[in-house]
Amino acid sequence: MGDQRKPDDVPAPDAASMRERYADQMPPDFPEPSPIPLLIREIFQLSQRFERRLGASLSVNTTDLAAMEHLMQNGPMTPSELATRLEMSTAATTHVIDRLVAVGHVERRPHPVDRRKIVVIPAPASVARAFDELAPMIAGVGAAAAAYDPEEQAVIAGFLGSVVDLYAGLVDERSTSGS
């Protein structure tokens, strides 16, 4: 097995005190603190900090960074397609695009098929800068995974896939219920 931090080795310093502090507000069947959900929460919080640092490095706010991520992952898209991905109005997305154009991260170009439309394209230099910033994190996660044998990696990947499915289901459930 890899020599990485194990769930049993991870203290849950704030879980018990939070449980005591909010005991009256928690449902009686609220789960006991467990190291794995606490580590997932810590990863989420650190991921947010990393994204803020990445945004600062690229001189963009979190919304603009999210737009750049969508463009990098999915390729050129129309402003309305980007608005849908960002879950924003087209007017608000136009402001995002304007800011990204102003700092040189994206370009507006004619749509290759429909001349009435435009597409937003990430600037190659900005993509390269983003990948330079992302490379150490991606390499580090890869190195952490490489410390485990293939069977252990399959178990970890299966577990993380289940967590992703759980979150996706909760997000879909909330968005369809109007919350």
C-alpha positions as CSV (number, residue, x, y, z in Angstrom):
1,M,0.0,0.0,0.0
2,G,1.2,3.6,-0.6
3,D,2.9,5.5,2.1
4,Q,0.3,8.3,2.0
5,R,-1.8,9.7,4.9
6,K,-4.4,7.1,5.9
7,P,-7.9,8.0,7.1
8,D,-7.2,6.6,10.6
9,D,-4.2,9.0,10.9
10,V,-6.3,12.1,10.3
11,P,-7.5,13.9,13.3
12,A,-11.0,15.5,13.2
13,P,-10.3,18.5,15.4
14,D,-13.3,20.6,14.5
15,A,-15.9,17.8,13.9
16,A,-16.6,17.0,17.6
17,S,-16.7,20.7,18.6
18,M,-18.9,21.5,15.7
19,R,-21.2,18.7,16.7
20,E,-21.4,19.9,20.2
21,R,-21.9,23.5,19.1
22,Y,-24.8,22.7,16.8
23,A,-26.3,19.7,18.6
24,D,-29.7,21.3,18.9
25,Q,-29.8,22.1,15.2
26,M,-28.7,18.7,13.9
27,P,-31.2,16.0,13.1
28,P,-31.0,13.1,15.6
29,D,-29.7,10.7,12.9
30,F,-26.9,13.1,11.7
31,P,-23.9,10.9,10.9
32,E,-20.9,10.8,13.3
33,P,-17.8,12.5,12.0
34,S,-15.6,10.4,9.8
35,P,-12.1,11.1,8.5
36,I,-13.0,10.5,4.8
37,P,-15.8,13.1,4.5
38,L,-13.6,15.5,6.5
39,L,-10.7,15.0,4.0
40,I,-13.1,15.5,1.1
41,R,-14.2,18.8,2.7
42,E,-10.6,19.8,3.2
43,I,-9.8,19.0,-0.5
44,F,-12.8,21.1,-1.5
45,Q,-11.6,24.1,0.6
46,L,-8.1,23.8,-0.7
47,S,-9.3,23.5,-4.2
48,Q,-11.2,26.8,-3.8
49,R,-8.1,28.4,-2.5
50,F,-6.1,27.0,-5.4
51,E,-8.6,28.4,-7.9
52,R,-8.5,31.8,-6.2
53,R,-4.7,31.8,-6.5
54,L,-4.9,30.6,-10.1
55,G,-7.4,33.4,-10.8
56,A,-5.1,36.0,-9.2
57,S,-2.2,34.7,-11.2
58,L,-4.2,35.2,-14.4
59,S,-5.7,38.5,-13.2
60,V,-9.3,37.2,-13.3
61,N,-12.1,36.7,-10.8
62,T,-13.6,33.3,-10.1
63,T,-16.5,33.7,-12.6
64,D,-14.0,34.7,-15.4
65,L,-11.8,31.8,-14.4
66,A,-14.8,29.4,-14.6
67,A,-15.5,30.8,-18.1
68,M,-11.9,30.1,-19.1
69,E,-12.1,26.6,-17.7
70,H,-15.3,25.9,-19.8
71,L,-13.6,27.2,-22.9
72,M,-10.4,25.3,-22.3
73,Q,-12.3,22.0,-21.6
74,N,-14.9,22.3,-24.3
75,G,-13.3,24.5,-27.0
76,P,-14.8,27.5,-28.7
77,M,-18.4,28.3,-28.0
78,T,-21.0,31.0,-28.6
79,P,-21.7,33.4,-25.8
80,S,-25.1,31.8,-25.2
81,E,-23.5,28.3,-24.9
82,L,-21.0,29.8,-22.4
83,A,-23.9,31.4,-20.5
84,T,-25.6,28.1,-20.2
85,R,-22.5,26.4,-18.9
86,L,-21.9,29.2,-16.4
87,E,-25.6,29.2,-15.5
88,M,-25.7,33.0,-16.0
89,S,-27.7,35.3,-18.2
90,T,-26.4,36.1,-21.6
91,A,-26.1,39.8,-20.6
92,A,-23.9,38.9,-17.6
93,T,-21.9,36.5,-19.7
94,T,-21.2,39.3,-22.2
95,H,-19.6,41.3,-19.4
96,V,-17.5,38.2,-18.5
97,I,-16.4,37.9,-22.1
98,D,-15.7,41.6,-22.3
99,R,-13.4,41.4,-19.3
100,L,-11.6,38.3,-20.7
101,V,-11.1,40.0,-24.0
102,A,-9.7,43.2,-22.3
103,V,-7.0,41.2,-20.5
104,G,-6.2,39.1,-23.6
105,H,-7.5,35.7,-22.4
106,V,-10.1,35.2,-25.1
107,E,-11.0,36.4,-28.6
108,R,-14.3,36.8,-30.3
109,R,-14.3,35.4,-33.8
110,P,-17.0,34.8,-36.5
111,H,-18.8,31.5,-36.1
112,P,-17.4,29.0,-38.6
113,V,-20.8,28.0,-39.9
114,D,-23.4,30.6,-38.9
115,R,-22.1,34.1,-39.9
116,R,-24.8,35.7,-37.7
117,K,-23.0,34.3,-34.6
118,I,-19.6,34.7,-33.0
119,V,-17.6,32.2,-31.0
120,V,-15.4,32.8,-28.0
121,I,-11.9,31.2,-28.3
122,P,-9.3,31.0,-25.5
123,A,-6.1,32.8,-26.4
124,P,-3.2,30.3,-26.8
125,A,-0.9,32.3,-24.5
126,S,-3.5,32.2,-21.8
127,V,-4.1,28.5,-22.2
128,A,-0.3,28.0,-21.8
129,R,-0.2,30.2,-18.7
130,A,-3.1,28.3,-17.1
131,F,-1.4,24.9,-17.9
132,D,1.8,26.2,-16.4
133,E,0.0,26.9,-13.2
134,L,-2.0,23.6,-13.2
135,A,1.0,21.4,-14.0
136,P,2.4,21.1,-10.4
137,M,-1.0,20.2,-9.0
138,I,-1.8,17.6,-11.7
139,A,1.7,16.1,-11.4
140,G,1.4,16.0,-7.6
141,V,-1.9,14.2,-7.7
142,G,-0.5,11.8,-10.2
143,A,2.5,11.1,-8.0
144,A,0.2,10.6,-5.0
145,A,-1.8,8.1,-7.0
146,A,1.4,6.3,-8.3
147,A,2.3,5.4,-4.7
148,Y,-0.6,2.9,-4.8
149,D,-0.6,-0.3,-6.9
150,P,-3.1,-0.6,-9.8
151,E,-5.7,-2.5,-7.7
152,E,-5.6,0.1,-5.0
153,Q,-5.9,2.9,-7.6
154,A,-8.9,1.2,-9.0
155,V,-10.5,1.1,-5.5
156,I,-9.7,4.8,-5.0
157,A,-11.0,5.8,-8.4
158,G,-14.2,3.8,-7.8
159,F,-14.7,5.5,-4.4
160,L,-14.1,9.0,-5.9
161,G,-16.4,8.2,-8.8
162,S,-19.1,7.3,-6.3
163,V,-18.5,10.6,-4.4
164,V,-18.8,12.5,-7.8
165,D,-22.0,10.6,-8.5
166,L,-23.4,11.5,-5.1
167,Y,-22.6,15.2,-5.5
168,A,-24.0,15.2,-9.1
169,G,-27.2,13.6,-7.9
170,L,-27.6,16.1,-5.0
171,V,-26.9,19.1,-7.4
172,D,-29.4,17.7,-10.0
173,E,-31.9,17.0,-7.2
174,R,-31.6,20.6,-5.9
175,S,-31.7,22.2,-9.3
176,T,-34.9,20.3,-10.3
177,S,-36.6,21.1,-7.0
178,G,-36.1,24.8,-7.4
179,S,-33.8,25.2,-4.4
